[in-house]
């Protein structure tokens, strides 16, 4: 099926830089990781074990005032091990509150005179995987393109490739480019296959993507119309919503009312129609290209 008005693939022109800023992470997560790092650092013989009720535990044999140092790398590995890198998800639907939880995981992709959007899809031991549209990466060159994070810094990246079956591609920012202290401040968008399966027509959603103003993120509310509508422009089934998309939002995130990623924004019309790559296709593309 074709839209009455041809879909725009929303990419646009480039603007100017902005200053750095930071982000706090949860104290509870830090405490958990700290304890985990200290436990892992102990010799095997010193690690606590479960004792039967009939056996009385011996007096602690650790020397008094023992201080175990834990590095930033330990914290980061602990976050990955305990799945603490996802943005928070709400217990009840609230689009505006949910958008605040995920907006710092939406990035601006600058490619010479054009720009698009992307989302932090995965944090890995050695870097950051950004998901975007294949048609955005058609403009990408590793030696010239840069990614601007909402925290205010720019960094280079390299293309991992694009899927042939859907409008999805991936970029990788090497951890060595930004440092582990910065990795600790980042979060990836939450992906929940059960949330996707339960999504229905009429459900509230919202879109986030890069704006013309370089330090702004566009927030647009939407309503799910169909989870799978064939659209000629993209040559496949797309997530179809009633809403609005601005130029430059291509590759940005489409989220449900709780904050789960449900698709990547790919195009829209002036008649209030939005199309996105469904999240199950994004997951399949990730397996195909990244292999994790």
N, C-alpha and C positions, 0 to 999 in steps of 0.2 A: 504494500500500500504506500502511496505517496502523500505527503502533506499537501494541503491546498496551496501553501506557499513553500517553496523549496527551503530546506533546512540550511541555516547558516552554520558553518563550522567555526566556532567562535574563538578566533585568535586575533590579536591586535598589536598595536604599536608600543614601543619601549619608552620608559620615562627615566627617573633620576634616583640616586642612592639615598640611604637613610641611616641613622645611627644605630649602634648596637644596644641591645637590652637583654635581660635574662629571664629565667623562669624557675620558680621553686618547685620541688617535688615533695611528695608526701613523707612526713616524718615517720609514720608507721612503717612505710616501705623501707626507709633507711635503717630503722632499728632491726627489722627482720633480716635485712641483708648483712648488717654488721654482725649480728649474732651468728648468722650462717658462715660468714667469712672467718670469724674467730674459731668456730667449731672445726671448719675445714683445715685451719692452720695448725690445730693441735696434733701431736703425734697420735697414731692409732691407739696406742695403749692408754692415752689420756682421755679419749673421747668417751662420753657417758654412754652406758648401756642400760637397757631395761633389766631389772632384777626381779626374780620371783618374789612373791610376797613373803615367803618363808625365809628369804635370805636378807640379812641386814646389810645395808650399804656401809662400806668402809669410810673412814674419815677421808676427806679430800686430800690428795697427795700433791696438788699443785702448789708451787711456792706462793707465799703471800705477795700481794701487790703486783701480780703478773699483768703486764700491759701488752696486748697483742695489736700490732698495727695492721690496718686494713687499707689497701690502696683503692684509688678511684676505679681501677680496672676490676678489683674484687667486687665493688659495689655494682658495676655495670654487668658483670657476668652473673651476679646474683639476681639482678632484675630480670635478665633473660631467662635464667633457670626457673624463677618463680612466676613467670608470665606477668610481670609488673609493668610492661611497656605500653599497654593499651591505654588510650584515653578513657576516662570514666564514662559509664553508661547510666542513664537515669532509670529509676524503678518505674516511673510513670511518664507518659508522653508530655513533653514540653519543648517545642521546637526552639524557642529562643534560648532557654537554659542549655539545651543539648548543643546548640551551635557554639556556645561559649566553651564547652568542654573540648570541642574538636577543631576550633578555628586555627589553633597554633600548629595543626598538623596539615594545613593546606599551604602549599608553596607556590611561588611565582617562578615560571621557567622563562628566561630571557634568551632570545636567539636573534642577535643583531637588531633589526628593525621590527621584529615581531615578538610577542610574548603569549604565553599560555599558562595553564595551571597544572598542578599535580598534587598528589597526597602522599604523605609518609605511609607507605604500605607495610613495611617491615623494618624493624631494627635488628641488625645481625651483629655477630661478634666483631666483624671488621668494617661495619659501615651502615649506611642508610639506603634502603631501596625505595625509590619514588615511582609510583604508578601514574601514568598519564595516557593521553590518546596517541594512537599511531600517527594520526594526521598532524599532531603537534610535533612529534619527533621527525616528521618530514622536513622540518625547518632546522633541526638540531645539528650542530657540529661540535664535537668534543672539544676542539681547540678554541672555540669562540663562545659557546653557550655557558651560561651561569645560572645557578639556582639561588633565589633569594628566599630565606626563611623568615617567617613572621617575627622572629626575635631580632631581626635587623641585620643579619650578616649574609654575605654572598659567598658562594663556594663553587668550585668547578665540579663537574661530574662526567661520567662516561655512559654512553648508551649500552644497554645490555641486549637490545633488540626489540622487535615488535612482532606481535602475533599475526599470522596470515588470516585467521578465521574471524577475528574481531578487531575493533578499533582500540587496541590496547598496546602500550609499550612501556618499557621500564628503563629508568636511569639509576646509576649507583653513585653515591657520594662515599668516598673512602673515609674510614674513620680517622686515618692519619691526617686528613685535610682539615678536620675540625677539632680533633682532640677528644679524649674520653670525658672530660668535664662537660663539654657541650653535649655529647651523646647522652649524658645523664639527664639533661634538661628536656630532651625530645620525647615525644610519644607517637606511636603509630595509631592509625584509625582502627576502631574496633570492627572486626568482621565476625559475624555470627551466622552460620548457615541455617540454624533453626529460625532465627529472626527473619532471614530471607524467605524461607519456606512458608512462614506464617503471614507474610506480607500480602495484603489484599487491596483490590480497587477501592478507592475512597480513603485510604490511609493517609495521614498527614506526612509530609516530607519537607525537606529544605535542601537548597543547593548553596555551596560555598565555592568561590573562585576568585582569581585575581581581578583587581579593578584597574582602571586607567591610572588612578593615583597610586603610586608605587607602594605606599605604606598602608593601603586599604585592602580589605577583603570584602567581597560582595556577598551579602546574605539575601537569598530569595526564597520565599515560601512556595510550596508546591503541593499538589495532591496527586497520588498515584491513580492513573487511569487504567493501565494494563501493564502486567509484568513482562509480557512478551508480544510485541507488535512488530510485524515485518515492515521495515522501512527501506525503500529502494535506495535512498541516499547512502545508507550504510551497508546495504546488501545482506541484511540479517535481522534477527529478532532483537529488539531493543526495549529497554524500560521506557515506558511512555507516560508522561505526566502533564498535568495542566499547571503551568507556571511560566516563568520568564527567565531568560538567560541573556547576559550581556556579552559583548565581544571580550575575548581574553579569558573567559571562564572554562573553555575547553580543557578537559583533563582534571577539572576540579571534582569535588565529591558531591554525591547525592546521598542524603542520610534520612533515616526514618525519625520519628518523633522522639525516640530514646537516644539517638546518637549513633546507631549502627550504620556503617557504610552499606548502601544498597546498590550503588552504581557509580560510574564515572560519567560526568556530564560530557556530552559529545556534540550537541547542537540544539537549536531552538528556532522558533518563528516568532514574528511580531504578533501572531494571533494567540499567543499564550500557550504554545506547545513546547515541551521540552523532551529531548530524547537522551538516554544514557545507556552505556554498556552495563548490563546486569552484573551484579557482583559475582555470580557463579561463573560467568565468562571470564571475569578478571582473575579469579582463582585458578581457572584452567590455564589461562595465559601465563600466569606466574609459574605454575608447574612446568609448562612447556619451555619457557625461556630461562627461568632461574633454576628450576630443577629441585626446589626445596618443598 
